[in-house]
Amino acid sequence: MLTNNTEADIANQIIIQRLVRHYLSEPDREVWTIEGACITPRQIGSRYGIPRDAVTWSYLFEHPDLAWSFRVRAVWRNGDLMQPWATHTVIEAYYDDEDRYGGSDGTRLAVHEWLRSLDL
């Protein structure tokens, strides 16, 4: 069990990098569903310093039963996530959709439990 949000952030970032790389390859569909969460991709503008041939996507993960959502940014280049993953594939925000978790800190831990439950 994690004891603080720094540990949860680190663990969540590592797990989400694996999930995006293996299951959400460059978006070729409108919505994915993974273990009760709906994932909606949207192409967004690239940040400064991203090569012209790279594409940046935002993924919104929404879990209606658990009442949380979070947003991930991932940069793809040549069919793979751009390195370093810790810079280019990150969770940008957590949302407590129904005020069940006391805000983003509690949501971060709830998302962590869900991510750990996935068979990655």
C-alpha positions as CSV (number, residue, x, y, z in Angstrom):
1,M,0.0,0.0,0.0
2,L,1.3,3.4,-0.9
3,T,1.8,5.9,1.9
4,N,2.0,9.2,-0.1
5,N,1.1,10.8,-3.3
6,T,4.7,11.0,-4.6
7,E,4.9,7.2,-4.5
8,A,1.5,6.9,-6.2
9,D,2.6,9.4,-8.9
10,I,5.8,7.5,-9.7
11,A,4.0,4.2,-9.8
12,N,1.1,5.5,-11.8
13,Q,3.4,7.1,-14.4
14,I,5.3,3.8,-14.9
15,I,2.2,1.8,-15.2
16,I,0.5,4.2,-17.6
17,Q,3.6,4.2,-19.9
18,R,3.3,0.5,-20.2
19,L,-0.5,0.6,-20.7
20,V,-0.3,3.3,-23.4
21,R,2.6,1.6,-25.2
22,H,1.0,-1.8,-25.3
23,Y,-2.7,-1.1,-25.6
24,L,-3.2,2.3,-27.0
25,S,-0.9,2.4,-30.0
26,E,-1.3,5.4,-32.2
27,P,-5.0,6.0,-32.0
28,D,-6.9,4.2,-34.8
29,R,-10.3,4.2,-33.1
30,E,-12.5,6.7,-31.3
31,V,-12.8,5.0,-27.9
32,W,-11.2,2.0,-26.1
33,T,-12.6,0.2,-23.1
34,I,-10.3,-1.4,-20.5
35,E,-11.6,-2.9,-17.3
36,G,-14.6,-0.5,-17.0
37,A,-12.7,2.6,-18.1
38,C,-13.5,4.4,-21.4
39,I,-10.5,5.9,-23.0
40,T,-11.0,8.7,-25.6
41,P,-8.0,9.9,-27.6
42,R,-7.6,13.3,-29.1
43,Q,-4.8,14.6,-31.2
44,I,-3.4,17.9,-29.7
45,G,-0.7,20.3,-30.6
46,S,2.9,19.3,-29.8
47,R,4.9,21.1,-27.1
48,Y,8.0,23.1,-27.9
49,G,10.9,20.9,-28.8
50,I,9.0,18.0,-30.2
51,P,10.2,16.9,-33.6
52,R,7.9,17.8,-36.6
53,D,7.4,14.1,-37.4
54,A,6.1,13.3,-33.9
55,V,2.4,13.4,-33.0
56,T,1.0,14.2,-29.5
57,W,-2.2,12.7,-28.2
58,S,-4.2,13.3,-25.1
59,Y,-6.1,10.3,-23.7
60,L,-9.0,10.9,-21.3
61,F,-9.6,7.9,-19.1
62,E,-13.1,7.9,-17.5
63,H,-14.4,5.2,-15.1
64,P,-18.1,5.8,-14.5
65,D,-18.5,3.1,-11.8
66,L,-15.5,4.3,-9.8
67,A,-16.3,8.0,-10.5
68,W,-12.9,9.2,-11.4
69,S,-11.1,10.3,-14.6
70,F,-7.6,11.3,-15.5
71,R,-5.8,12.7,-18.6
72,V,-2.6,11.4,-20.2
73,R,-0.4,13.1,-22.7
74,A,1.7,10.8,-25.0
75,V,4.0,11.7,-27.9
76,W,4.3,9.1,-30.7
77,R,7.2,9.0,-33.2
78,N,7.8,6.4,-35.9
79,G,5.0,4.2,-34.5
80,D,6.4,4.1,-30.9
81,L,6.3,6.2,-27.9
82,M,8.9,8.9,-28.0
83,Q,11.8,8.5,-25.6
84,P,12.3,9.3,-22.8
85,W,8.9,8.0,-21.7
86,A,9.1,9.8,-18.3
87,T,9.0,13.1,-20.3
88,H,6.8,12.3,-23.2
89,T,4.1,9.9,-21.6
90,V,2.7,11.5,-18.5
91,I,-0.5,11.7,-16.4
92,E,-1.4,15.4,-16.5
93,A,-4.4,15.6,-14.3
94,Y,-6.7,13.6,-12.0
95,Y,-10.4,14.3,-11.5
96,D,-12.7,13.3,-8.7
97,D,-15.9,13.1,-10.8
98,E,-18.4,12.8,-7.9
99,D,-16.4,14.0,-4.9
100,R,-15.9,10.5,-3.6
101,Y,-12.2,10.8,-3.0
102,G,-11.7,14.2,-1.5
103,G,-10.1,15.7,-4.5
104,S,-7.2,14.9,-6.8
105,D,-5.0,13.4,-4.0
106,G,-7.5,10.7,-3.1
107,T,-8.3,10.2,-6.8
108,R,-4.6,9.6,-7.5
109,L,-4.7,6.7,-5.0
110,A,-8.0,5.3,-6.4
111,V,-6.5,5.4,-9.9
112,H,-3.4,3.6,-8.6
113,E,-5.5,0.7,-7.3
114,W,-7.2,0.4,-10.6
115,L,-4.0,0.5,-12.6
116,R,-2.4,-2.1,-10.4
117,S,-5.4,-4.4,-11.0
118,L,-4.7,-4.5,-14.8
119,D,-3.0,-7.4,-16.4
120,L,-0.1,-5.7,-18.0
